[in-house]
Amino acid sequence: MNFIEMDDPDIWTAISAEQARQQDGLEMIASENFTSPAVMQAVGSVLTNKYAEGYPGHRYYGGCEFVDKVEEIARNRAAALFGAEHVNVQPHSGSQANSAVYLTAIQPGDTVLAFDLSHGGHLTHGMKLNSSGILYRFVHYGVRRDNHLLDFDQVAKLAREHKPKLIVAGASAYPREIQHSRFAEIAREVGAKLMVDMAHYAGLVAAGIHDNPVPVADFVTSTTHKTLRGPRGGIAMCRAENSKSLDRSVFPGTQGGPLMHVIAGKAVAFGEALRPEFKLYAMKVVDNARALASALASGGVKLVSGGTDNHLMLVDVTPLGIGGKLAEEVLDQCGITCNKNMIPYDERKPMDPSGIRLGTPALTTRGMGTDEMSSIATWILRVLKSPQSRSTIDATKREVCELAEQYPVPAAKLEAVER
Ligand code: DSN
């Protein structure tokens, strides 16, 4: 029985339409994924009814004995997954996790060195309209113009010149593995703390196929819903010596009551990521990204840094005579969802940049492999080369639907139970 359908047809209509969109299309937004039915059930559970301000064993509300267990399991699993001394699983999002670390590690007005948003950074890494950029003095490093790789000479130079209290590593649109130890060396040299925001590639770290920042960073933050494939949310990790101040910065510093249903979903997802199958999944995500990138590059577009070694790629579509805005729009019309994206040193504007960002985590969760990536690359190139052709868009949409039909999204299992 479906209670939303009975009680609230308007919302049910929108949810059903979104479910059909997810099933019928190809989700290639690099930061999105499909959680398992178990994670979805945890998030939809009775735990949403419980207030639990505080931490396990030290709550401001009665009746917390069961949610305490949930939070302890979530903390222990995340600690095992990343080898962390301390994990706070309460941040409602990656942005909240980052705010909590800033509150722990620095004072308003302090200088922070972080990755430039227009080169692949994140808005909570000092964008001027974000609270990070309003409260702290951010200085930004970028990638080299010649190869689009992180410019560690520039990081070191800016660190020596500005003496930041905190260096932030991690990115939202950088297609290469990040060498965290190089950031740690620079941070040590100038007496800065190091925070790594591994939101995008946390799943690859959990699987042991990308460099783990936990051993070398003072603080590590992440979202839980990207490559990690959990519910929408965040975590923050640190060494034991900083655990009390980090916990205080999450609650009461930046948040009130934790979302215990989401924390249960995180626990379930961490449990899934600890299983051997997750490593295979993460390896396939990267294999698929490499296959897609190489097929696209041989079809006439340029890839930032020439390729990828993670779950995403930045595609410069301007060699095809179009911009990122039109590319996103026509692909969307075919059922291929992605986002327009600035490329480093972009001369175009953010609302119509030179690139699009494509990722493989969601398609890999559906079970697609390198053969499917090769077909998808052919369709993307075909459409981007004839963006005004209605017949090309219609034909591609049909092929996208046929492929999507063969790979049900995990939520289809839940729907089958509810019907
Ligand atoms: N907005 C996310 C992304 O798409 O990368 C980062 O938080």
Boltz pocket constraint, residues with backbone or C-beta under 6 A from the ligand:
constraints:
  - pocket:
      binder: B
      contacts: [[A, 31], [A, 94], [A, 122], [A, 172], [A, 173]]
      max_distance: 6.0
